[in-house]
Amino acid sequence: MKSFYLFLSLSLFGFSAQKSTPDDTNYVGAVVEYLENANSTINLKNYVQLIQDAAVQNADIIVFPELTLTLSHPVVVPLNGTLKDYPIPALAPTLYDKLLVSISSAAMENEIYVVINLEELLDCTSGDVAGENCPEPRVYIFNTNVVFDRTGAVINRYRKINLFGESTRTRAVSPDLGIFETDFGVTFGHFISFDLLFQVPAIQMVQKHNITDIIFPVKWYSEMPYLSAVSIQEAYAFTMNVNFLAAGANDVGMGRAGSGIYSGKSGALVSIMTGIPTTRLLVASVPKVPGRVVGAVQGPLYNEPSDQDSLHLTIDQSLLLHTTRLLAPGTQHDFTLINKDVICIFHVKFSEGNAVQKYRYRAAAFSGVRTYDRIVSGGSRICSVFACTNDTIESCGQR
């Protein structure tokens, strides 16, 4: 397997970042596609370097992926306790874990907002903890986002509500939403990975609180045809008409890859989903009104098709339960498909390219309960057109 590691190292001597203001029409966002190292000390060093690199490119905020900083090292994040009196870990290093101190220092030195994700420890064995809900006298481990502002202060925390096969962790005891304001006039919401597929928080965040900018640390297991990482990221940004900053963990053998910055119905400002082991910083100018993009953007960054062969993709097992119709190329199709309570009306016209190998396409309708890797089940209603490698339904969702 080929390996590709990209780090940008620049001296910060004499450097001063240009910060966005509330009057600016855009801000600069950065997300990291990150290949985790087995050594947590190296991960922390890499994070600090990437924060510096983002600041060199005038980023106002940088987002890191889900659970790629520490390995089995839960951290206490006393947002309602010690952090109220000493909100900047860098200025009170004896009170906090080295991880919080280091990220706080990097945020302060580079004057940039930083969002990280980690395992958070809450010890309730001795009873109630200040400002926390302790249903039982035991130790709780949460999957948690932590937000630092430009001064290095911890200003917000969000605990994952919808867990995915995380047997050692507890879902948020109180389903509080993660929302924070910035000095450049943007209010962000943030949630984690599997949360994306649920009403709370992914829909409620936008519809109830009028949030237009969402942060998304993720360790996503891509599945064809509906749930590959960058396609579901862009679909959410498009459907909800929000700016979406998604930072993905990279492990192609496990089907984990895909990060991007998206702006409403304008799609990807920049995105990547590679079959090569990769760490990469993605930076984009983000319009404060989602979709109102002015000027050229990078858009999706593509590899050679053969490079994708190492990216493991699972297949949606519910495809066999869809009502489908094979589409003949070069003609127009007008028809209806029904599956239980879903009625899909299709108007399809497409033509074939001149490739040697060509996909077939099926229109589909589905209403029912499906499984996510046999770990969690959920309801789905969908009208779609998806690709297949031959005329059979069994070949659909394959490359």
C-alpha positions as CSV (number, residue, x, y, z in Angstrom):
1,M,0.0,0.0,0.0
2,K,1.3,3.4,-0.9
3,S,1.6,5.9,1.9
4,F,1.3,9.7,1.6
5,Y,1.8,12.1,4.5
6,L,1.6,15.8,4.0
7,F,2.6,18.3,6.7
8,L,3.2,22.0,6.0
9,S,5.9,23.4,8.2
10,L,6.4,27.2,8.2
11,S,8.3,29.4,10.7
12,L,6.0,31.7,12.6
13,F,8.8,34.2,13.5
14,G,7.4,37.7,12.9
15,F,4.0,36.2,11.7
16,S,0.7,38.0,12.5
17,A,-2.5,36.4,11.3
18,Q,-5.1,38.5,9.5
19,K,-8.3,37.9,11.4
20,S,-11.8,38.1,10.0
21,T,-14.2,40.6,11.6
22,P,-18.0,40.8,12.1
23,D,-18.1,43.2,9.1
24,D,-16.4,40.8,6.7
25,T,-18.6,38.8,4.3
26,N,-16.4,35.7,4.7
27,Y,-14.3,34.0,7.2
28,V,-11.5,31.5,6.8
29,G,-12.1,27.9,7.9
30,A,-9.7,25.0,8.1
31,V,-10.4,21.3,8.6
32,V,-7.9,18.4,9.0
33,E,-8.0,15.0,7.4
34,Y,-5.8,13.2,10.0
35,L,-4.0,9.9,10.0
36,E,-3.7,8.9,13.6
37,N,-0.4,7.8,15.0
38,A,-0.1,5.0,17.6
39,N,1.9,7.5,19.8
40,S,-0.3,10.1,21.5
41,T,2.7,12.4,22.0
42,I,3.3,12.5,18.3
43,N,-0.4,13.2,17.6
44,L,-0.3,16.1,20.0
45,K,2.8,17.5,18.3
46,N,1.2,17.1,14.9
47,Y,-1.9,18.9,16.1
48,V,0.1,21.9,17.3
49,Q,2.0,22.0,14.0
50,L,-1.3,21.9,12.0
51,I,-2.7,24.7,14.1
52,Q,0.4,26.8,13.2
53,D,0.0,25.9,9.6
54,A,-3.7,27.0,9.5
55,A,-2.8,30.3,11.2
56,V,-0.2,31.0,8.5
57,Q,-3.1,30.7,6.0
58,N,-5.1,33.2,8.0
59,A,-7.6,30.6,9.2
60,D,-10.0,31.9,11.9
61,I,-11.0,28.4,13.0
62,I,-9.5,24.9,12.7
63,V,-11.4,21.6,13.2
64,F,-9.8,18.2,14.0
65,P,-11.4,14.8,13.6
66,E,-13.1,12.5,16.0
67,L,-10.9,10.5,18.5
68,T,-7.5,10.9,16.7
69,L,-5.6,12.8,19.4
70,T,-5.3,10.3,22.3
71,L,-5.5,6.6,22.7
72,S,-7.3,5.3,25.8
73,H,-6.5,8.5,27.7
74,P,-9.7,10.2,28.9
75,V,-9.3,13.8,29.9
76,V,-11.2,15.8,32.5
77,V,-12.9,18.9,31.0
78,P,-14.4,20.7,34.0
79,L,-16.4,23.3,32.0
80,N,-18.7,24.0,34.9
81,G,-16.0,23.7,37.5
82,T,-12.4,24.8,37.4
83,L,-12.6,26.2,33.9
84,K,-15.1,28.8,35.1
85,D,-12.4,30.3,37.3
86,Y,-9.3,29.4,35.2
87,P,-10.7,29.2,31.6
88,I,-7.2,29.2,29.9
89,P,-5.4,25.9,30.6
90,A,-2.2,27.4,29.2
91,L,-2.1,29.9,32.0
92,A,-2.9,27.3,34.7
93,P,-1.0,24.3,33.5
94,T,-0.9,22.5,36.9
95,L,-4.7,22.3,37.0
96,Y,-5.2,20.5,33.6
97,D,-4.1,17.6,31.5
98,K,-1.1,18.3,29.3
99,L,-3.3,17.8,26.2
100,L,-5.6,20.8,27.2
101,V,-2.6,22.9,28.1
102,S,-0.8,22.3,24.8
103,I,-3.9,22.9,22.6
104,S,-4.7,26.0,24.7
105,S,-1.2,27.3,24.2
106,A,-1.3,26.7,20.5
107,A,-4.7,28.5,20.1
108,M,-3.4,31.4,22.2
109,E,-0.1,31.7,20.4
110,N,-1.7,31.5,16.9
111,E,-4.8,33.5,17.8
112,I,-7.2,30.9,16.3
113,Y,-10.3,29.1,17.3
114,V,-9.6,25.4,17.7
115,V,-12.1,22.5,17.9
116,I,-10.8,19.1,19.0
117,N,-12.5,15.8,19.9
118,L,-11.4,13.5,22.8
119,E,-12.5,11.0,25.4
120,E,-13.7,12.9,28.4
121,L,-13.7,11.5,31.9
122,L,-16.3,12.4,34.5
123,D,-15.7,10.8,37.9
124,C,-18.9,10.6,39.9
125,T,-17.7,7.9,42.3
126,S,-17.8,10.3,45.2
127,G,-21.1,11.8,44.4
128,D,-22.2,14.9,42.6
129,V,-19.6,16.9,40.6
130,A,-20.0,20.7,40.4
131,G,-22.3,21.7,37.5
132,E,-22.6,18.1,36.3
133,N,-25.5,15.6,36.2
134,C,-24.4,12.3,37.9
135,P,-27.2,9.8,37.7
136,E,-25.1,7.1,39.4
137,P,-21.9,7.1,41.5
138,R,-19.5,5.9,38.8
139,V,-17.0,6.9,36.2
140,Y,-18.4,8.2,32.9
141,I,-16.5,8.3,29.6
142,F,-17.9,10.6,27.0
143,N,-17.1,11.3,23.3
144,T,-16.6,15.0,23.5
145,N,-15.8,18.1,21.4
146,V,-13.9,20.9,23.1
147,V,-13.7,24.4,21.7
148,F,-10.9,26.9,22.4
149,D,-11.1,30.6,21.5
150,R,-8.3,32.8,20.2
151,T,-7.1,33.5,23.8
152,G,-6.7,29.7,24.5
153,A,-9.8,29.7,26.7
154,V,-12.1,26.7,26.7
155,I,-15.5,28.2,25.7
156,N,-17.7,25.2,24.8
157,R,-18.1,21.5,25.1
158,Y,-20.4,19.0,23.5
159,R,-20.9,15.3,24.4
160,K,-22.0,12.9,21.6
161,I,-25.6,12.0,21.9
162,N,-25.9,9.2,19.3
163,L,-23.2,6.6,19.9
164,F,-22.1,4.0,17.3
165,G,-20.9,0.8,18.8
166,E,-19.0,2.7,21.5
167,S,-19.4,0.2,24.4
168,T,-17.0,1.9,26.7
169,R,-18.6,5.3,26.4
170,T,-21.8,6.9,27.6
171,R,-24.2,9.0,25.5
172,A,-24.6,12.5,26.8
173,V,-26.6,12.3,30.1
174,S,-28.2,15.6,29.3
175,P,-28.7,16.1,25.5
176,D,-27.2,19.6,25.4
177,L,-26.5,21.1,22.0
178,G,-23.0,22.5,21.3
179,I,-23.3,26.2,20.2
180,F,-20.7,29.0,20.5
181,E,-20.2,32.5,19.3
182,T,-17.0,33.9,17.7
183,D,-15.4,37.4,17.5
184,F,-15.9,37.3,13.7
185,G,-19.7,37.4,13.9
186,V,-20.5,33.7,13.2
187,T,-22.3,31.4,15.7
188,F,-21.3,27.8,15.2
189,G,-23.1,24.6,16.2
190,H,-21.2,21.3,16.5
191,F,-21.8,17.6,16.8
192,I,-20.0,14.3,16.2
193,S,-20.1,11.6,13.5
194,F,-23.2,9.4,13.9
195,D,-25.1,12.4,15.2
196,L,-25.4,13.5,11.6
197,L,-28.2,10.9,10.9
198,F,-30.5,11.9,13.7
199,Q,-33.1,14.7,14.3
200,V,-31.3,15.6,17.5
201,P,-28.9,17.3,17.1
202,A,-28.4,17.5,13.3
203,I,-31.8,18.9,12.3
204,Q,-32.8,20.6,15.6
205,M,-29.5,22.5,15.6
206,V,-30.4,24.3,12.4
207,Q,-34.2,24.5,12.5
208,K,-34.7,25.5,16.2
209,H,-31.6,27.6,16.8
210,N,-31.2,29.1,13.3
211,I,-27.5,28.0,13.1
212,T,-26.0,28.4,9.6
213,D,-22.5,27.1,10.3
214,I,-21.8,23.6,11.6
215,I,-18.6,21.9,12.8
216,F,-18.4,18.1,12.4
217,P,-15.5,16.0,13.8
218,V,-15.9,12.5,12.4
219,K,-14.5,9.0,12.2
220,W,-16.8,7.8,9.5
221,Y,-17.1,4.2,8.1
222,S,-18.1,4.8,4.5
223,E,-20.9,2.7,3.0
224,M,-22.2,2.6,-0.6
225,P,-24.3,4.0,-2.1
226,Y,-25.8,6.5,0.3
227,L,-23.3,7.0,3.1
228,S,-19.8,7.6,1.7
229,A,-18.2,10.3,3.7
230,V,-18.0,13.3,1.4
231,S,-21.3,12.6,-0.3
232,I,-23.2,12.6,3.0
233,Q,-21.3,15.7,4.2
234,E,-22.2,17.6,1.0
235,A,-25.8,16.3,1.1
236,Y,-26.3,17.6,4.6
237,A,-24.9,21.0,3.8
238,F,-27.0,21.2,0.6
239,T,-30.3,20.0,2.3
240,M,-30.0,22.2,5.4
241,N,-28.4,25.1,3.5
242,V,-25.5,25.5,5.9
243,N,-21.8,25.9,5.9
244,F,-20.4,22.6,7.0
245,L,-16.8,22.1,8.3
246,A,-16.1,18.3,8.4
247,A,-12.8,16.9,9.7
248,G,-12.4,13.2,9.1
249,A,-10.2,10.5,10.6
250,N,-8.1,8.7,8.0
251,D,-7.8,4.9,8.0
252,V,-8.5,3.7,4.5
253,G,-8.3,0.0,5.4
254,M,-11.2,0.6,7.8
255,G,-13.1,2.6,5.2
256,R,-12.4,5.9,7.0
257,A,-11.6,8.9,4.8
258,G,-13.3,12.1,3.8
259,S,-13.1,15.7,4.9
260,G,-14.3,19.0,3.4
261,I,-15.7,22.5,3.8
262,Y,-19.1,22.9,2.1
263,S,-21.3,26.0,1.6
264,G,-25.0,25.3,1.3
265,K,-26.2,24.6,-2.3
266,S,-22.8,25.7,-3.7
267,G,-21.3,22.4,-2.7
268,A,-17.7,21.7,-1.8
269,L,-15.4,24.7,-1.4
270,V,-12.7,22.0,-0.9
271,S,-13.0,18.3,-0.1
272,I,-10.9,15.1,-0.2
273,M,-11.6,11.4,0.0
274,T,-8.5,9.4,-0.8
275,G,-7.6,5.8,-0.8
276,I,-4.1,6.7,0.3
277,P,-3.2,7.1,4.0
278,T,-3.1,10.8,4.4
279,T,-2.9,13.8,6.7
280,R,-3.9,17.0,5.0
281,L,-5.0,20.5,6.0
282,L,-7.9,21.9,3.9
283,V,-8.5,25.7,4.0
284,A,-11.2,27.7,2.4
285,S,-12.8,31.2,2.5
286,V,-16.3,30.6,3.7
287,P,-19.2,33.0,2.9
288,K,-21.2,33.9,6.0
289,V,-24.4,33.5,3.9
290,P,-24.3,29.8,2.9
291,G,-24.1,29.3,-0.8
292,R,-23.2,32.9,-1.6
293,V,-19.8,32.0,-3.0
294,V,-17.9,34.6,-5.0
295,G,-14.9,33.7,-7.1
296,A,-13.2,30.4,-7.8
297,V,-13.0,27.6,-5.3
298,Q,-10.8,24.4,-5.1
299,G,-13.7,22.1,-5.0
300,P,-13.2,18.3,-4.6
301,L,-9.6,17.1,-4.8
302,Y,-9.3,13.8,-6.7
303,N,-6.8,11.0,-6.7
304,E,-6.1,8.6,-9.6
305,P,-9.0,6.1,-9.7
306,S,-6.6,3.2,-8.9
307,D,-5.6,5.0,-5.7
308,Q,-9.1,4.4,-4.4
309,D,-8.7,0.6,-4.5
310,S,-7.3,0.5,-1.0
311,L,-10.3,2.4,0.5
312,H,-12.6,-0.2,2.0
313,L,-16.3,0.5,1.3
314,T,-19.2,-1.5,2.8
315,I,-22.5,-1.9,1.0
316,D,-26.0,-1.1,2.3
317,Q,-27.6,-4.5,2.9
318,S,-31.1,-3.0,2.5
319,L,-30.6,-2.5,-1.3
320,L,-32.1,-6.0,-1.9
321,L,-35.3,-4.7,-0.2
322,H,-35.7,-1.7,-2.4
323,T,-38.2,-1.6,-5.2
324,T,-36.0,-0.9,-8.3
325,R,-36.0,-0.5,-12.0
326,L,-33.0,-0.9,-14.3
327,L,-32.4,2.1,-16.5
328,A,-31.5,1.8,-20.2
329,P,-28.9,4.4,-21.2
330,G,-29.5,6.9,-24.0
331,T,-33.2,7.1,-23.4
332,Q,-35.7,9.1,-21.4
333,H,-37.6,7.4,-18.5
334,D,-40.8,8.6,-16.9
335,F,-42.2,6.2,-14.3
336,T,-43.3,5.7,-10.7
337,L,-41.9,3.3,-8.1
338,I,-43.7,2.5,-4.8
339,N,-42.4,0.8,-1.7
340,K,-44.8,0.7,1.2
341,D,-45.6,4.4,2.0
342,V,-43.1,5.9,-0.3
343,I,-44.0,7.0,-3.8
344,C,-41.2,8.0,-6.1
345,I,-41.9,9.8,-9.4
346,F,-38.9,9.7,-11.8
347,H,-38.0,11.7,-14.9
348,V,-34.6,10.5,-16.0
349,K,-32.6,11.1,-19.1
350,F,-28.9,10.2,-19.4
351,S,-26.3,9.2,-22.0
352,E,-23.3,6.9,-21.8
353,G,-19.7,8.0,-21.9
354,N,-17.0,6.2,-23.9
355,A,-15.4,4.3,-21.0
356,V,-14.4,0.7,-21.6
357,Q,-16.1,-0.3,-18.4
358,K,-19.5,1.2,-17.7
359,Y,-21.8,1.3,-14.7
360,R,-25.5,0.3,-15.0
361,Y,-28.0,2.4,-13.1
362,R,-31.1,1.6,-11.1
363,A,-33.9,3.8,-9.9
364,A,-35.1,2.8,-6.4
365,A,-37.8,3.4,-3.8
366,F,-37.5,2.3,-0.2
367,S,-39.3,2.6,3.1
368,G,-38.3,0.5,6.1
369,V,-35.8,-0.2,8.8
370,R,-32.2,-0.8,7.9
371,T,-29.0,-1.8,9.8
372,Y,-25.9,0.2,10.1
373,D,-23.1,-2.4,10.1
374,R,-25.4,-4.6,12.3
375,I,-24.7,-2.3,15.2
376,V,-27.6,0.1,15.1
377,S,-30.9,0.1,13.2
378,G,-32.8,3.1,11.9
379,G,-35.7,4.0,9.7
380,S,-35.1,5.2,6.1
381,R,-37.4,6.6,3.4
382,I,-35.7,7.3,0.1
383,C,-36.0,7.8,-3.7
384,S,-32.8,7.4,-5.5
385,V,-30.7,6.4,-8.5
386,F,-27.6,4.4,-7.8
387,A,-24.8,2.7,-9.8
388,C,-24.3,-1.1,-10.3
389,T,-21.5,-3.0,-11.9
390,N,-23.8,-5.2,-14.0
391,D,-27.6,-5.6,-14.6
392,T,-28.3,-7.4,-11.3
393,I,-29.4,-5.8,-8.0
394,E,-26.7,-7.8,-6.2
395,S,-24.0,-5.8,-8.0
396,C,-25.3,-2.4,-6.8
397,G,-23.3,-0.3,-4.5
398,Q,-20.0,-1.8,-5.7
399,R,-17.1,-0.1,-7.4
